[in-house]
Every structure is written in C-alpha cells, then in structure tokens.
Amino acid sequence: MAELVVFKANELAVSRYDLTEHETKLILFCVAKLNPTYEEPTEFQRTVKFTCSEYANFMELSYENAWGRLNAATSDLFKRSVELIYPTGDVSKRIFNWAEYAEFNRAEQTVTLVFSRYIVPLLFHLKRFIKYNLDHVKSFENKYSMRVYEWLLKELTQRKTHRANIEIGIDEFKFMLMLETKYKEFKTLNRDVLKPVMTDMNSYSNMKLDIGKRGRPADTLIFQCELDKKVDFTKEFQEAIPDNTHIDKPRADSDILIQDLKKLLLSIEESRIQPNSFEHKFLIDMKSKYELNGSFSWLSPKQNQTLTKILAKYRHI
C-alpha cells in the first residue's frame, strides 16, 4: 500500500472534539485517502471507499478485529461533532459532524464514508495546514495522543522549526480536549493523560516529547518536543498525490485577499469609500477571522465569492 499522508487545516488541529482511539484512526485513514487539492469538491470527491482487508493490513489488525472496529467506530462517529470557536466576530461557534453518510457492503466487504460538506474548508485546498504520515500515529494507544501530536505539529509548522518548547495554560489545554470538567488535580491529569501521551509519542511516533509544568499550583504545561528529522515546510500538496491526479485551479491566494481587504478597510476608515452596512460588517468579520486563523482556508465557496465581489466592486474607486 502506498504511503498515506494526512492533510488538515490548522484550525482543525485546535478545534474541540472528542473521539475514541478507533474513531480517530478511522477518520485519519479516510482523510489520508482524500485528494486535498480540490477547491470545491463534489460529493464524489469527498467520498472514501475501502475494503476491510485494506484497513486491516494497514492498521496491522486481524480481519475480524478490523471489521468489528470499523462497524462500531463508524456508527459512533455520527454521534460526534466538531466545534470551531471564534473569539471575535459575529459568529462565536460552528458545530458540524465529520461525515454525513456511511455504507457497509456485505458482499464486497467494503466501507464507504462521505465527509460532511461543512468540513470541506478544513480538509481541501488548504493554505495553512499540518501534514504527516499516518504511519507515525497509527500505533498510538491513547485517544488524546493524536490530538496532542497534531497540535504540536501545528505549532512547529507555524514556527518553521523541528524543535521547540511550547507552553499552554492547563485550562486552555483541557478546553481543547473537552476535559474542562475533568482532572481537577494535576496529578490525575498527569497520570491519565500526559504520561500516556508521552509514552505513545516516544514509543511510536517521529516526535520525542517531554512534558513539564509551571506554577504553584500548576497552571501551565511546557511541551518539549522534537521531530526526529527536520521537516521541509515548503513542500506542496502534489508530492503526496499521484501524477495523474487532476489539480483544480486554486481560489484567490490568501495573501492577495487580505492585502486587498486591508486596503479597502483603510479607505473606509479614511471616508474615501462608503460601503453599505452589510459590506462593512462582512469585511470587518473576514479580517477578524483571518487574524484568528492565519489564512482564508476556512472560507466557504459563498464567503469567498462574496468577499471577492466586494473587493472587486471598490477596487478602482
């Protein structure tokens, strides 16, 4: 089997969701089989179909064990949701499911999963993203290990380094993992979450990890992490996609959009342009969300169309 590479938007790496170990592995397996270059993927392009044998071989499971896990994980997946939190702007939270349809074929022994259309901006045509080989996490035994691995990889990618000390408040860390009502004491958090995560990382992944703390009582976690080799953060999507794969024309580059947006807002502030109330509010909201996420990868096709239309309307005024 060819290497399976996971691409995810940075926003998804810090979103709130709670999946079991088996649900996470199912999702990552399916994500790795998507073509992330599509700008506006059709339902067919966000559909993944695979055999139980393929999944069993990759995950190094017996056929019977794999079929049972796939059945349970897929059914339970429809009870889970993803939450994106926005500290600024009119929209404070977005909630959606990972998938919108699944099918098990008894005769073919296959599984078909259709990703939700609402998750498209987080899995396709990405500007700010994390990328890793699924082999690096497939053996993790703790459900939080994948979340922490992806979060740390996002931080390293943004800093363009393979080694760093990354700090996060314990409350913020627990909020991200949906643990805010659990582990009131650091010793239980350390025993049940942090130590198992370190064991998984250091035993199975390409990342070495040690976790320290600061404060009395502890209020900050310090993740000392290092990838086993320096990551090339400039590589494009295409290297993980077959040569005969169709690449859609990309939408307007985030850097160009944000430059035009800032110029227009400056003109509005200087009263050289007077947009209507909807346009002004929409532009401010887009700028706030860009500053929060570092890109426009989360834009829906409709939002992208509206933003482009407004910018074009006032470009020559």
C-alpha positions as CSV (number, residue, x, y, z in Angstrom):
1,M,0.0,0.0,0.0
2,A,1.2,3.5,-0.9
3,E,2.0,5.9,2.0
4,L,-1.0,7.5,3.5
5,V,-0.5,11.2,4.2
6,V,-2.8,13.3,6.4
7,F,-3.5,16.9,5.5
8,K,-5.6,19.1,7.9
9,A,-6.2,22.8,8.2
10,N,-4.5,24.4,11.3
11,E,-8.0,25.3,12.6
12,L,-8.9,21.6,12.8
13,A,-5.8,20.8,14.9
14,V,-7.0,23.2,17.6
15,S,-10.8,22.6,17.3
16,R,-12.8,20.9,20.0
17,Y,-13.8,17.3,19.5
18,D,-13.7,14.0,21.5
19,L,-13.2,10.8,19.5
20,T,-12.2,7.4,20.8
21,E,-8.9,5.9,19.6
22,H,-10.6,3.8,17.0
23,E,-12.8,6.6,15.7
24,T,-9.7,8.8,15.4
25,K,-7.9,6.2,13.4
26,L,-10.9,5.7,11.1
27,I,-11.1,9.4,10.4
28,L,-7.4,9.8,9.8
29,F,-7.3,6.8,7.5
30,C,-10.2,8.3,5.4
31,V,-8.7,11.8,5.5
32,A,-5.4,10.4,4.2
33,K,-7.2,8.9,1.2
34,L,-8.7,12.3,0.1
35,N,-7.2,14.5,-2.6
36,P,-6.7,17.8,-0.6
37,T,-6.1,19.9,-3.7
38,Y,-9.8,20.2,-4.8
39,E,-11.1,23.7,-4.3
40,E,-14.8,22.8,-4.3
41,P,-15.0,19.0,-4.0
42,T,-18.1,17.3,-5.3
43,E,-19.8,14.6,-3.1
44,F,-17.9,12.0,-5.1
45,Q,-14.6,13.7,-4.3
46,R,-15.3,13.8,-0.6
47,T,-16.3,10.1,-0.6
48,V,-13.9,7.4,0.5
49,K,-14.4,3.7,-0.2
50,F,-12.1,1.0,1.0
51,T,-12.1,-2.7,1.8
52,C,-11.9,-4.2,5.3
53,S,-8.7,-6.1,4.2
54,E,-7.0,-2.8,3.2
55,Y,-7.8,-1.3,6.6
56,A,-6.8,-4.4,8.5
57,N,-3.5,-4.6,6.7
58,F,-2.6,-1.0,7.2
59,M,-3.6,-1.0,10.9
60,E,-2.0,-4.4,11.4
61,L,-5.2,-6.0,12.7
62,S,-6.9,-9.3,12.1
63,Y,-9.7,-9.2,9.6
64,E,-12.3,-10.0,12.2
65,N,-11.0,-7.3,14.6
66,A,-10.8,-4.7,11.8
67,W,-14.4,-5.4,10.7
68,G,-15.7,-5.1,14.2
69,R,-13.9,-1.9,14.9
70,L,-15.0,-0.4,11.6
71,N,-18.6,-1.2,12.4
72,A,-18.5,0.3,15.9
73,A,-16.4,3.3,15.1
74,T,-18.4,4.3,12.0
75,S,-21.7,4.0,13.8
76,D,-20.4,6.0,16.8
77,L,-18.9,8.6,14.6
78,F,-22.3,10.0,13.8
79,K,-22.8,10.8,17.5
80,R,-19.7,13.1,17.5
81,S,-19.3,16.6,16.4
82,V,-16.5,19.2,15.8
83,E,-16.6,22.6,17.4
84,L,-14.7,25.6,16.0
85,I,-14.5,28.6,18.4
86,Y,-14.2,32.2,17.2
87,P,-13.1,34.7,20.0
88,T,-14.1,37.6,17.8
89,G,-16.7,38.4,15.1
90,D,-20.4,37.8,14.9
91,V,-20.1,34.0,14.7
92,S,-18.8,32.6,18.1
93,K,-19.0,28.9,17.3
94,R,-19.6,26.5,14.5
95,I,-20.6,22.9,15.1
96,F,-20.8,20.1,12.5
97,N,-20.4,16.4,12.1
98,W,-17.4,14.7,10.5
99,A,-19.4,12.7,8.0
100,E,-22.9,12.8,6.5
101,Y,-23.3,9.2,5.2
102,A,-21.8,5.8,5.6
103,E,-22.4,2.4,3.9
104,F,-21.3,-1.1,4.6
105,N,-21.4,-3.6,1.7
106,R,-21.7,-7.1,2.9
107,A,-21.0,-8.7,-0.4
108,E,-17.9,-6.6,-1.2
109,Q,-16.8,-6.2,2.5
110,T,-16.3,-2.5,1.9
111,V,-16.9,0.7,3.8
112,T,-18.0,3.9,2.2
113,L,-17.8,7.2,4.1
114,V,-18.9,10.6,2.8
115,F,-17.4,13.6,4.6
116,S,-19.7,16.4,5.6
117,R,-19.8,19.4,3.2
118,Y,-19.3,21.6,6.3
119,I,-15.8,20.2,6.9
120,V,-14.6,20.8,3.3
121,P,-12.7,24.1,4.1
122,L,-10.7,22.2,6.7
123,L,-9.6,19.3,4.5
124,F,-9.4,20.7,1.0
125,H,-7.5,23.4,-0.8
126,L,-5.6,24.4,2.4
127,K,-3.3,27.4,2.9
128,R,-2.2,26.8,6.5
129,F,-2.0,23.1,7.3
130,I,-0.4,20.3,9.0
131,K,0.9,17.3,7.1
132,Y,2.1,13.9,8.4
133,N,2.5,10.3,7.5
134,L,-0.3,8.2,9.1
135,D,2.3,5.6,10.0
136,H,3.6,8.0,12.7
137,V,0.4,7.8,14.7
138,K,-1.4,4.6,13.8
139,S,0.0,2.6,16.7
140,F,-1.0,5.2,19.4
141,E,-2.9,3.5,22.3
142,N,-4.3,6.7,23.9
143,K,-7.1,8.7,22.3
144,Y,-5.5,12.0,23.3
145,S,-2.1,11.2,21.7
146,M,-3.3,12.0,18.1
147,R,-4.8,15.4,19.3
148,V,-1.6,16.4,21.1
149,Y,0.6,15.2,18.2
150,E,-1.4,17.3,15.7
151,W,-1.5,20.4,17.9
152,L,2.3,20.2,18.5
153,L,2.9,19.6,14.8
154,K,0.8,22.7,14.0
155,E,2.9,24.8,16.5
156,L,6.2,23.5,15.0
157,T,5.0,24.1,11.5
158,Q,4.0,27.7,12.2
159,R,7.3,28.4,13.9
160,K,9.1,26.7,11.0
161,T,11.3,24.6,13.3
162,H,11.6,20.9,14.2
163,R,12.3,21.5,17.9
164,A,10.7,23.9,20.5
165,N,9.3,24.3,24.0
166,I,5.6,25.0,23.6
167,E,3.6,26.4,26.5
168,I,-0.1,26.3,27.1
169,G,-2.3,27.0,30.1
170,I,-3.8,23.9,31.6
171,D,-7.3,25.3,31.4
172,E,-6.8,26.0,27.7
173,F,-5.3,22.6,27.1
174,K,-8.3,20.9,28.8
175,F,-10.7,23.0,26.9
176,M,-9.2,22.0,23.6
177,L,-9.5,18.3,24.6
178,M,-13.0,18.8,26.0
179,L,-11.8,17.9,29.5
180,E,-12.7,21.1,31.3
181,T,-14.9,19.3,33.8
182,K,-12.4,16.5,34.5
183,Y,-9.0,16.2,36.2
184,K,-9.3,18.9,38.8
185,E,-5.8,17.9,40.2
186,F,-2.7,18.0,38.1
187,K,-1.6,14.6,39.4
188,T,-4.6,12.9,37.8
189,L,-4.3,14.8,34.6
190,N,-0.6,13.8,34.5
191,R,-1.4,10.1,35.3
192,D,-4.3,9.6,32.9
193,V,-3.5,12.0,30.0
194,L,0.0,13.4,29.9
195,K,2.1,10.3,30.8
196,P,0.2,8.1,28.3
197,V,0.6,10.7,25.6
198,M,4.4,10.8,26.3
199,T,4.6,7.1,26.2
200,D,2.8,6.9,22.8
201,M,4.9,9.7,21.3
202,N,8.2,8.4,22.4
203,S,7.4,4.8,21.6
204,Y,5.7,5.0,18.2
205,S,5.9,8.4,16.5
206,N,8.6,10.5,14.8
207,M,8.3,13.1,17.7
208,K,10.1,12.9,21.0
209,L,8.3,14.6,23.9
210,D,8.7,15.5,27.5
211,I,6.1,17.5,29.4
212,G,6.9,19.8,32.3
213,K,4.7,22.2,34.4
214,R,4.9,25.6,35.9
215,G,3.1,27.3,38.8
216,R,2.0,26.5,42.4
217,P,-0.4,25.0,41.9
218,A,0.5,24.1,38.3
219,D,-1.3,26.3,35.8
220,T,0.9,25.9,32.7
221,L,2.2,22.9,30.7
222,I,5.5,23.0,28.9
223,F,5.8,20.6,25.9
224,Q,9.4,20.0,25.0
225,C,9.1,18.4,21.6
226,E,11.4,17.5,18.7
227,L,10.8,15.8,15.4
228,D,13.4,13.1,14.6
229,K,14.3,14.9,11.4
230,K,13.9,18.4,10.2
231,V,10.6,18.9,8.3
232,D,10.5,20.6,4.9
233,F,7.7,23.0,5.5
234,T,7.8,24.3,1.9
235,K,6.7,21.1,0.1
236,E,3.4,21.3,-1.9
237,F,0.4,19.1,-1.8
238,Q,1.3,17.5,-5.1
239,E,4.1,15.3,-3.7
240,A,1.6,13.2,-1.9
241,I,-0.7,12.9,-4.9
242,P,-0.3,10.6,-8.0
243,D,1.0,12.4,-11.1
244,N,-2.3,11.7,-13.0
245,T,-4.4,13.3,-10.3
246,H,-6.4,16.3,-11.6
247,I,-5.5,19.6,-9.8
248,D,-8.2,22.2,-9.7
249,K,-7.5,25.8,-10.3
250,P,-6.8,27.4,-6.8
251,R,-9.0,30.1,-5.5
252,A,-7.6,33.6,-4.9
253,D,-4.5,33.4,-2.7
254,S,-5.0,34.4,1.0
255,D,-2.1,36.9,0.9
256,I,-3.7,38.8,-2.0
257,L,-7.1,38.7,-0.5
258,I,-6.0,40.0,2.9
259,Q,-3.9,42.8,1.3
260,D,-6.9,44.0,-0.7
261,L,-9.1,43.7,2.3
262,K,-6.9,45.8,4.5
263,K,-6.5,48.4,1.8
264,L,-10.3,48.6,1.4
265,L,-10.9,48.9,5.2
266,L,-8.3,51.7,5.4
267,S,-10.1,53.6,2.6
268,I,-13.3,53.1,4.6
269,E,-11.7,54.5,7.8
270,E,-10.5,57.5,5.8
271,S,-14.0,58.0,4.5
272,R,-12.8,57.7,0.9
273,I,-15.3,54.8,0.4
274,Q,-18.7,54.3,1.9
275,P,-19.9,50.7,1.6
276,N,-23.3,49.6,2.8
277,S,-23.7,48.3,6.3
278,F,-23.7,44.6,5.2
279,E,-20.5,45.0,3.3
280,H,-18.7,46.9,6.1
281,K,-19.7,44.4,8.7
282,F,-18.8,41.5,6.4
283,L,-15.3,42.9,5.7
284,I,-14.6,43.5,9.4
285,D,-15.7,39.9,10.2
286,M,-13.5,38.5,7.5
287,K,-10.5,40.4,8.7
288,S,-11.0,39.3,12.3
289,K,-11.3,35.6,11.3
290,Y,-8.2,35.9,9.1
291,E,-6.2,37.2,12.0
292,L,-7.5,34.4,14.2
293,N,-6.8,31.6,11.8
294,G,-3.8,33.0,9.9
295,S,-5.4,32.2,6.5
296,F,-8.6,32.2,4.5
297,S,-8.6,28.4,4.2
298,W,-11.9,28.2,6.2
299,L,-13.8,30.3,3.7
300,S,-16.8,28.6,2.2
301,P,-17.4,29.0,-1.5
302,K,-20.2,31.5,-0.8
303,Q,-18.0,33.6,1.5
304,N,-15.1,33.5,-1.0
305,Q,-17.5,34.7,-3.7
306,T,-18.9,37.5,-1.6
307,L,-15.5,38.7,-0.4
308,T,-14.1,38.7,-4.0
309,K,-17.2,40.5,-5.3
310,I,-17.0,43.3,-2.7
311,L,-13.3,43.8,-3.2
312,A,-13.7,44.0,-7.0
313,K,-16.6,46.5,-6.6
314,Y,-14.4,49.0,-4.8
315,R,-11.0,48.2,-6.3
316,H,-10.9,51.1,-8.7
317,I,-12.7,53.7,-6.6
